[in-house]
Amino acid sequence: MDCSIVPLKKVKDTFLISTIDFFYPLVEDPCTQGRIGCANVLSDMYSMGIDEIDSMLMVLGASREMGAEDRWIVTSEMMKGFNALANEAGTEVTGGQSVLNPWPIIGGVAMAVCHKDDFVAPTGLQVGDVMVLTKPLGTQLAVNMRQQFNKADESKPLFAKTKDILSADDVALAFSLASESMEHLNRTAARLMRRHGAHGATDVTGFGIQGHANNLAVAQPVPLKIFIDVMPVIKGMDAVDRVAPAFNLMSGGSAETSGGLLVAFPTGEAAEAFIADLAAEDRTQGWVVGRITERPPSDEINSAAISPESRVVSVDKFFLS
């Protein structure tokens, strides 16, 4: 699943939990990119309900394709953003590794030592559970639309297909919302998972919501199936997916960066209480998006699927007022 879970040899019922991730630039501002990189690393830990991180390491690639001055500015700003968000998360970067690379890279390692009662293992899902998502989908499309509209090259098929269904203002709103989402920590959601008795979770990133839900289903020791019934989508990105279906947004395969937690709760009441507390304590939204059913007799293994009757919820702001 999302993290390495290793029992400590000398301390009973205590585990070293860690994760690693890195990626290439998604946004123009290198400081924001550093923050996104940090949030993306920490999200794996948060998906296990771990909201206290003991240490982080930074993985950094400085671009050898840039001039020396530009490379220094970009690299310094990425480090600044990464360190700042680590501090906001209540932890700090204590080391790392840097290399020269054609493209800038930012990412790292997050580690925590936890007693068995202080985290939520991703293997406790049950038939009847209710699934909640804590961030909207569509970040990949929003970033791509920003790039397409900045270039405004009508010879490019994607721009030609979308220029009449989105305005420049639509794209700016989508990109702004995506940026806020990507650099926002899932830390509060992690804490609230434990408060409301979550059975397990994953974070939605590179495999899309269906892919990560499927991985979560396969990890369960009991037979079940996850259905996604609701797709909270950044406003306008479902329209893009209809004319450019290769992104696979509505089929659940579109990659997300620093996406939301997909959390299983034992009851609808617990799910709604989690969503209410998330709004009050984090000023962000959550949505009941799915359910867990018995595994059909025709299925040999656990899986997840987007419901044929799934509906879209259009999301036009990240933070609640």
N, C-alpha and C positions, 0 to 999 in steps of 0.2 A: 504494500500500500504506500502511504505517503512518507513514512518515516522508518528509520532503523530503530528497533527496540531491543536492547541488549541488557540482560540481567547482570547486575554487578556481582562479582564473585565473592566479595567480602562483606556485602551488606544485604541482609535478607529482605526480600519483597521490594527491592529498589532497582531502578532501571536507568540506564543511560539512553536517552532518546535524542536522535539527531537527524538532520536532513541537509541536503545540498541542492542548490539550483543556481543557474546563471542564464543570461540571455543577452541579446544584442539590442541596440537602441530602438525604441518605439516612438519617442517624442523628441522634439527639437531641443528642449532645455535639458542639459546634462545633469543639473541638480535634481530635477524632477525624475529623470531616469534613474538616478541613484536611489531615490526614495522608493520608486516602483520596484527596483531590484531587491531592496531590503524587505519590503512588504511581501514580495513573492516568495522569498526564502522562508520568512516567518509563518506564512500561511499554512504550510504543511504541519508545523507544530500546533498551530491554533486548531487545526482540524481534529486534533486529539484532546481538545479542551485544555491545553497547556498554555496558560497565559503569563507564566513567569519563565523567562529564558535566562539561563545562567551565563552563556557566552556566545559570541558570534565570531566567525572568521570571514574575511573578505576575499573573494576571488575577483581579480581585476585584470583586464586586458587593455593596454594603452595602444592606440592606433598608430602603427608605423607609417600609414599612408598620409597622415597629417603632418603639417609643418611642426617644428619643435614648440613654438609658442602656442599654437592651437591645441596641440596634444597636451601640453601642460595645463591649459585652462580647462579643457574638457575633462581630463582625468581628475583634476583637483575638484571640480564641481561635482562629478559623479561620487567621489569619495565623501565630499561634504554632505550630499543628500543622503547617502547610505548611512553615514555615522549619525546624522541628525535623527533619522527615523528610528534607528536602533536605540538611541537615547530616549526617544518618545515611547518606545516599547518597554522601557525599564531595563534595558540591557546595554552592553557595549561591545565594540569590536576589539578583540584582544590579539589579533594576528591575521595572517592570511598569506596570499601568494599573488604576485603580479608578473605579467609577461607582456612582451610586444606582440601585437597581432594585427592583421589587416584591418579588422573592425574593432571598435571599442566593445568590451565585455564588462558586465557588472553582475555580481551575484555573491554567493557565499555559503557558509555553513552555520546552522543554528543548533545549539545543544542545551539540554536540560537534564538534570538528575531528578527523578520523580519516584515517590512511593507509589505502589500499585493502586492506591486509592485516590491519587492526585491526577489521573488522566483517564480519558475515555478511549478504550480500545476500539478499533474500527470493526469489530467482529460480533457485536451484540444485537444486530438488527433482528426484528421479529415480524412475523405476519401480523398485519394490522397497524404497523407503525405509519406515521404521517411524516412526509418529507418537507423540509423548509429550505429555501435558498435565500442567502443574505446579500447578494449583489446581482444587478441585472446582467443579462447576456448581451453580447454584441461588441465587445471591445475591439476584437480583430477587425471587424467591418468599419467601426468608427475611425480607427487609425488609418486604414486603407483609404477611406473616403477623404480624410484630411489630405493625404498625399496626392490623391487623384485631383482634388479640387485646387490644390496649390499649384499643380502643373497645368491643369485645364487643357490637356492635350486631347483634342477630339479624335485623333488617330488611335488613341488607346481605347480598346473595346469597353473596358469597365466604365470609364468616364462617359463615353458615348451613350451607354445604357442607363446611366444614373443621373445625368445632368438635367433631365426633364422631370425627375421625380423628387429630387432634393434641391433645395436652395443652398447658397453659401451659408446662410444663417442656420439652416438645419444641420449642416455638416459641422459648423462651429459649436453648436449646442451639443451634438453627439460626442464630439471630441473632448469638449470640456467635461462632460459627464463621465466619459470613459477615463480621463486622466484623474479626476477626483476618486473614482472607484479604484483604479489600479494602485494609487499610492495610499489608500486607506487601509489601516490595519484591521484584521479580523479579531483583534484581541478581546474586545468586549463580547463579541459573539462566542468566543472560546470560553470565557468565564460563565456566560449565561447558559451555555450547553450543559455544564455540570449542575448549575442551579436548578434546571428544569428537567433533569433526568434523561438526557439524550442517550440513546442506545448505540450511537456511533455516527461517524461523519467522514466526509472527504472534502477537499477543496477542488473547485472546478477550474482547471487550467488547460493544459495543452491538448487533452483528449476531448474537450467539450463536455457538456452536461451529460449526454448519453454515455459517452465513453467512460467518464469517471463514475457515473452511477452503475454502469456495468461492472467495472472493476470492484466497486464496493459490494455489489451483489455476489460476485464470484468468491469474494473473501469470506463470505458467511458460512458457518458450519451447518446451518439448517437450510432446507430447501425453501426458496422464495423467489419472487420476481418483483422488480421495482418498475412502476409506471410513472412517467412524467406527464402530468395533465395540464400544467400551466407553464408558459414560457415568458417570464418577465424580460422584456427586450428594450434596449436603449431606443428611444423614439426614432423611427424612420429606418432602422436597420433591418426590420423584417421586410420592408418594401425593397431594400437593396437585395436581400436574399432571393426575393421572387424573380428578379431579373438577372441575378448573378448567383445561381444556386450552388456553384462550385465551393462557396464558403461553407455550405452545410449547416447554416445557422439553425434553420427550422427543423432539420433532421437531427439536431443535437450534437453535431460533430465539429462545430466551429471552435477553434482554440480561443481560450481566454487567458489573459495575463493577470495574475494576482486577483483571481476571481473570488466569488463568494464561497461560503461554506454550504455544503449540502448535508443537512443534519436530519437524522431520524429520531422522532419523538414517539413515546408510547401512546399518546392520545392527542386528539385534536385540541383539547383544552391546554395541554402542555405546550403544544406548538403555538397556539395563539398567545399564551402567557409569555413565551419566549419572544415573539414578535413585538408584543407590547413593551416589554422591558428593553428590547433593542432600540425601539423608537425613543423611549424615555432617556436611556443612558448613553446611547451612541448617536442619536439623531439620524439614524439610517433605517431603511426599510427592510422588511423580510416578507416572504410570500410562501404560503402553503402551495407547493408545486407538484406534489406527488403522493403516492401511497405504495404500500408493500402488500402484496397478495400471496396466496399460495402459488407454488410453482405448478404450471400446467403439466399434466401427465405426459404430454408429448415432448416436453423440454427435458433434455438430459442433464443440463447444468443450469445453475442460476444465471440470470441475465437481467438487463434493464431495457426498456423500450419507451419511445415517445408515443403517447396514446394517439390513436387515429383521430380522436376528437379533441386533441389538445388545443388550447386557446392562448392567444397572445395578450399579455398585459403591457401596454406601452408606458415606458418610464421616461419622464422628461426632467427629472431632477434627482440628484443623488442624496443630498442632505435634506432632511425635513426642516421646515422653518420653526 
